[in-house]
Amino acid sequence: MVTVNKFVEFILNSETVRAQVPAGMLALDYLRQHKNLTGTKSGCKEGDCGACSVIIGELKKDAIEYRPMTSCLLPMGELHGKHLVTIEGLNMEHLSAVQNAMVDCGGTQCGYCTPGFVVCMTAGLMAPQVPLNDEGVLYAISGNLCRCTGYQSIKDAGIQAIESLRDQLINKERIEALVEAKALPNFFLGVAKRLKAIEPEEILQMGIQQRGSTIVAGGTDLYVQRGEQLAESSIVLLNNGSEIPPAIASEGRVIIDARMTFEAFATDPLIETYLQEIYDYNLLMASWPIRTRSTIGGNLCNASPIADMTCLLLALECSLALTSPDGHRRNLPLSEFYLGYKQLNKQPDEVVTEISFPV
């Protein structure tokens, strides 16, 4: 959990950065206003168009997991100990496979959306769970809009990039293979070692919850509603701390950490065992960059009547664990959690920490 105005240390493209900024400041604003990295575009500022897409790398044991995110919904406080890659960080002396394909296929018109498409296509190549086929292209760019509507040429570019690299990527570690294929800059090979050198205790005072602070999990709706306010407010970031564990089975129930993202939920092996259609269901909700940030607990606490996950979890007869700052915990059926529109059976200082359903 993070409050305000502390140092955040991370790797920005190939540069190690130590920035003193408000924890709630948007990465998009930091990149454009403080680092003059204007290839990351400001479009809708709601996470819908993908013009501001970046790639975030996070250490998972000894490897780095890379995922696309919309920087217009990404608070700076969450970047500590991570690798932030912008369109500028993908540049080399030559065009990458994705950049070259966009040129060959005429995949750019006005050009405003092009950086976001290139970033997300590249993220798709970096992520082993994304298939190296037409379906993988659409998966990777599911959060990108082209207002000139040049989608067919963009899709063709994605397919060309995959076809040019498929044989070099199959059954190989993606990052190493992409660097070897000259599709990523060489500095990617040393990022894991550099991230390990960043002291974890620099992550701004774990466990502090200030009275009056806004609690933020993924923030994919909160930052749409009041992004400017959160950028200058005292906030508590639930996702900037210990690694979020996978789902577990215990005493006839499946239990998940409320901070689990939609993407992690839909690809968790235990969840897939009991909810065999969850992967396809997940594809109907938002886009890849949004699903990598939106959390199950946040979706429930947002208390929207159109919340994507609520109806599924109600049907599963889920229960919630709510925890107070003093450690007091109480369990509550999800069916008793909602009192009305945006009204919850929850004290202001309580946080939903676990969600479970019977099996």
C-alpha positions in Angstrom: 0.0 0.0 0.0 1.3 3.4 -0.9 0.5 6.9 0.1 2.1 10.1 -1.4 5.2 11.9 -2.5 7.9 9.3 -2.0 10.7 8.1 -4.3 9.7 5.5 -6.9 12.5 3.6 -8.6 12.0 1.7 -11.8 13.5 1.1 -15.2 12.1 3.4 -18.0 13.1 1.7 -21.3 16.8 1.3 -20.7 17.3 4.0 -18.0 17.0 3.5 -14.3 14.8 6.3 -12.9 14.3 7.5 -9.3 11.4 9.9 -9.3 9.8 11.9 -6.5 6.2 12.2 -7.6 2.7 11.9 -6.1 1.8 8.2 -5.9 -1.5 8.9 -7.8 0.1 10.8 -10.7 -0.7 9.1 -14.0 2.2 7.5 -15.8 0.9 9.1 -19.0 1.3 12.6 -17.6 4.8 11.7 -16.2 6.0 10.4 -19.5 4.8 13.3 -21.6 5.4 16.2 -19.2 8.4 15.1 -17.2 10.3 12.9 -19.6 9.3 14.4 -22.9 8.4 10.9 -24.2 5.6 12.0 -26.4 5.2 8.9 -28.5 2.8 7.8 -25.8 -0.3 9.6 -26.9 -3.1 11.1 -24.8 -6.5 10.1 -26.3 -9.6 9.2 -24.4 -7.9 9.1 -21.0 -10.4 6.4 -20.1 -8.5 3.3 -21.1 -10.7 2.7 -24.2 -8.6 3.8 -27.2 -5.1 2.4 -26.5 -3.2 5.4 -27.8 -1.4 5.6 -24.5 -0.4 1.9 -24.3 2.8 1.0 -22.6 4.4 -2.4 -21.6 4.9 -3.2 -17.9 7.4 -5.8 -16.9 7.2 -7.3 -13.4 9.5 -9.8 -11.7 7.9 -13.2 -11.1 10.5 -15.2 -9.3 13.5 -15.2 -11.7 11.6 -14.2 -14.8 9.8 -11.0 -16.0 6.2 -11.1 -17.0 5.4 -8.4 -19.6 1.8 -7.0 -20.0 0.4 -4.1 -21.9 -1.4 -1.4 -19.9 -3.0 1.9 -20.6 -0.8 4.6 -19.0 -3.8 6.9 -18.6 -5.1 4.6 -15.8 -1.7 3.7 -14.3 -0.6 5.5 -11.1 3.1 6.2 -10.7 3.2 4.6 -7.2 2.7 1.2 -8.8 5.9 1.4 -10.9 8.4 0.8 -8.2 10.6 -2.1 -9.0 9.1 -2.6 -12.5 10.1 -2.1 -16.1 8.1 0.5 -18.0 8.5 0.3 -21.8 7.2 3.0 -24.1 7.2 3.1 -27.9 10.6 4.9 -27.7 12.0 1.9 -25.8 11.3 -0.4 -28.8 13.4 1.7 -31.2 16.6 0.2 -32.6 18.9 1.2 -35.5 16.6 -0.8 -37.7 12.8 -1.3 -37.8 11.5 -4.1 -35.6 9.4 -6.8 -37.1 6.2 -5.1 -36.0 7.3 -1.6 -37.2 8.5 -3.0 -40.5 5.2 -4.9 -41.0 3.2 -1.7 -40.3 5.2 0.0 -43.1 4.8 -2.8 -45.5 1.1 -3.2 -45.0 0.2 0.5 -44.9 -0.9 0.1 -41.3 -0.8 3.8 -40.4 -2.9 6.7 -41.7 -2.9 9.8 -39.5 -0.5 8.0 -37.2 -1.9 9.0 -33.9 -2.9 5.5 -32.9 0.2 3.8 -34.4 2.4 3.8 -31.3 -0.3 2.1 -29.3 -0.8 -0.6 -31.9 2.9 -1.2 -32.2 3.3 -1.4 -28.4 0.4 -3.9 -28.0 1.5 -6.1 -30.9 5.0 -6.2 -29.5 3.5 -7.1 -26.0 1.6 -9.9 -27.7 4.9 -11.3 -29.1 6.5 -11.1 -25.6 3.7 -12.9 -23.8 3.8 -16.7 -24.0 0.1 -17.1 -23.4 -0.8 -15.2 -26.6 -1.0 -17.6 -29.6 1.2 -16.9 -32.6 -1.7 -16.8 -35.1 -4.5 -14.5 -36.3 -6.3 -15.0 -33.0 -3.3 -13.8 -31.2 -3.1 -10.6 -33.2 -6.7 -9.7 -32.4 -6.1 -10.6 -28.7 -3.1 -8.2 -28.6 -4.8 -5.2 -30.2 -8.2 -5.7 -28.6 -7.8 -2.5 -26.7 -6.7 -0.3 -29.6 -8.9 2.0 -31.7 -8.0 3.4 -35.1 -10.1 6.4 -35.7 -9.2 6.4 -39.4 -10.6 2.8 -39.4 -7.6 1.2 -41.0 -8.1 -2.1 -39.2 -7.6 -4.5 -42.0 -4.1 -3.2 -42.9 -3.2 -3.2 -39.2 -4.4 -6.8 -38.8 -2.4 -7.7 -41.9 0.7 -6.1 -40.3 0.2 -8.1 -37.1 -0.1 -11.3 -39.1 3.0 -10.5 -41.1 5.0 -9.8 -38.0 4.0 -13.1 -36.4 4.7 -15.1 -39.6 8.2 -13.5 -39.8 9.0 -14.6 -36.3 7.0 -17.7 -35.6 9.7 -20.3 -36.2 12.1 -18.3 -34.0 9.7 -18.1 -31.1 8.0 -21.5 -30.9 9.0 -23.4 -27.8 11.5 -20.7 -26.8 11.7 -18.1 -24.0 10.1 -15.2 -25.8 12.3 -12.3 -24.7 15.5 -14.0 -25.5 14.2 -15.2 -28.8 12.9 -11.8 -29.8 16.3 -10.1 -28.9 18.1 -12.8 -30.9 15.7 -12.2 -33.8 16.5 -8.4 -33.5 12.8 -7.7 -32.8 13.6 -6.2 -29.3 16.6 -4.1 -28.2 19.5 -5.9 -26.5 18.9 -4.1 -23.1 15.9 -6.3 -22.4 18.3 -9.2 -21.6 19.7 -7.4 -18.5 16.5 -6.0 -17.1 15.7 -8.9 -14.6 19.1 -8.5 -12.9 18.7 -4.8 -12.7 15.2 -5.0 -11.2 16.4 -7.4 -8.5 18.9 -4.7 -7.4 16.0 -2.3 -6.5 15.4 -2.6 -2.8 11.8 -3.7 -2.1 11.6 -1.7 1.1 11.6 1.4 -1.1 8.0 0.5 -1.8 6.6 3.3 0.3 5.6 2.2 3.7 3.6 -1.0 3.4 0.5 -1.4 5.5 -0.2 2.3 6.0 -3.8 3.4 5.5 -4.4 7.1 6.2 -7.8 8.3 7.3 -9.4 10.0 4.3 -7.2 8.3 1.7 -8.8 6.7 -1.3 -8.2 3.0 -1.7 -7.2 2.0 -5.2 -6.8 -1.5 -6.6 -6.7 -1.6 -10.4 -8.3 1.9 -10.7 -9.7 1.2 -14.1 -13.0 2.9 -13.2 -11.9 5.2 -10.4 -9.4 6.9 -12.7 -12.1 7.4 -15.3 -14.4 9.0 -12.8 -11.9 11.3 -11.0 -8.5 10.9 -12.4 -7.4 14.5 -11.9 -8.5 14.4 -8.2 -6.7 11.1 -7.6 -3.5 12.4 -9.1 -3.2 15.0 -6.3 -4.9 13.0 -3.5 -3.6 10.8 -0.8 -4.2 7.2 -2.0 -3.6 3.7 -0.9 -2.5 1.3 -3.7 -3.4 -2.2 -2.8 -1.5 -3.8 -5.7 1.9 -2.4 -4.9 3.2 -4.9 -2.4 3.5 -8.6 -2.0 2.9 -10.8 -5.1 -0.7 -11.7 -5.5 -1.0 -15.5 -4.9 -2.9 -17.9 -7.2 -6.3 -19.4 -6.3 -6.3 -22.2 -3.7 -8.8 -24.9 -2.7 -9.6 -25.3 1.0 -12.5 -27.0 2.8 -14.7 -27.3 -0.2 -14.2 -23.7 -1.4 -12.0 -22.0 -4.0 -10.4 -18.9 -2.5 -8.9 -16.0 -4.4 -7.1 -12.8 -3.3 -9.5 -9.9 -4.0 -6.6 -8.1 -5.8 -6.5 -10.8 -8.5 -6.9 -9.3 -11.9 -9.5 -10.4 -14.5 -6.7 -11.8 -16.7 -5.1 -13.7 -13.8 -8.5 -15.1 -12.7 -9.4 -16.3 -16.2 -6.0 -18.0 -16.7 -5.6 -19.5 -13.2 -5.3 -23.3 -13.6 -7.6 -24.0 -10.5 -10.2 -21.5 -11.7 -10.2 -23.1 -15.2 -10.7 -26.5 -13.5 -14.0 -25.5 -12.0 -15.1 -22.8 -14.5 -14.3 -24.3 -17.8 -15.8 -21.5 -19.9 -14.1 -18.7 -18.0 -11.4 -18.0 -20.6 -14.0 -17.3 -23.3 -16.2 -15.4 -20.9 -13.3 -13.2 -20.0 -12.7 -12.3 -23.6 -16.1 -10.6 -23.6 -15.0 -8.2 -20.9 -12.9 -5.2 -21.6 -9.6 -5.5 -23.5 -6.3 -7.2 -22.7 -4.6 -4.0 -21.3 -7.7 -3.4 -19.0 -8.0 -7.0 -17.9 -4.4 -6.9 -16.8 -5.3 -4.2 -14.3 -8.9 -4.5 -13.3 -9.4 -6.5 -10.2 -12.1 -8.8 -9.0 -12.5 -7.0 -5.6 -12.5 -3.6 -7.3 -15.2 -4.7 -9.7 -17.4 -5.7 -6.8 -16.7 -2.7 -4.6 -17.4 -0.3 -7.5 -21.0 -1.4 -7.0 -22.0 -0.7 -10.6 -25.2 -2.4 -11.9 -23.3 -3.2 -15.1 -20.2 -4.7 -13.4 -18.8 -7.5 -15.5 -18.0 -10.0 -12.9 -20.7 -9.4 -10.3 -23.4 -11.5 -12.0 -21.1 -14.5 -12.4 -19.9 -14.3 -8.8 -23.5 -14.0 -7.5 -24.5 -17.1 -9.5 -21.5 -18.9 -7.8 -22.9 -18.0 -4.4 -19.6 -16.2 -3.5 -18.7 -15.0 0.0 -16.4 -12.1 0.8 -13.9 -11.6 3.6 -13.7 -8.0 4.8 -10.7 -6.9 6.9 -10.3 -3.8 9.1 -7.0 -2.0 9.7 -6.8 -3.6 13.2 -7.0 -7.1 11.6 -10.6 -7.8 12.4 -12.2 -10.0 9.7 -15.8 -10.8 8.9 -17.3 -13.0 6.2 -20.3 -11.9 4.2 -22.3 -13.5 1.4 -22.0 -11.4 -1.8 -25.8 -11.4 -2.0 -25.8 -9.3 1.2 -23.0 -7.0 0.1 -25.2 -4.6 -1.9 -27.7 -2.3 -0.2 -28.5 -0.1 -3.3 -26.9 1.8 -6.1 -23.3 2.4 -5.1 -24.2 1.4 -1.5 -22.3 -1.4 0.2 -22.6 -3.3 3.4 -19.0 -2.3 4.3 -17.5 0.1 6.8 -15.3 2.9 5.3 -12.1 1.4 6.7 -12.9 -2.2 5.7 -11.2 -3.7 2.6 -12.4 -6.8 0.7 -9.4 -9.1 1.0 -10.7 -12.5 -0.2 -13.4 -13.9 -2.3 -14.5 -17.5 -2.3 -17.1 -19.8 -3.8 -18.2 -23.4 -3.0 -17.2 -26.3 -5.2 
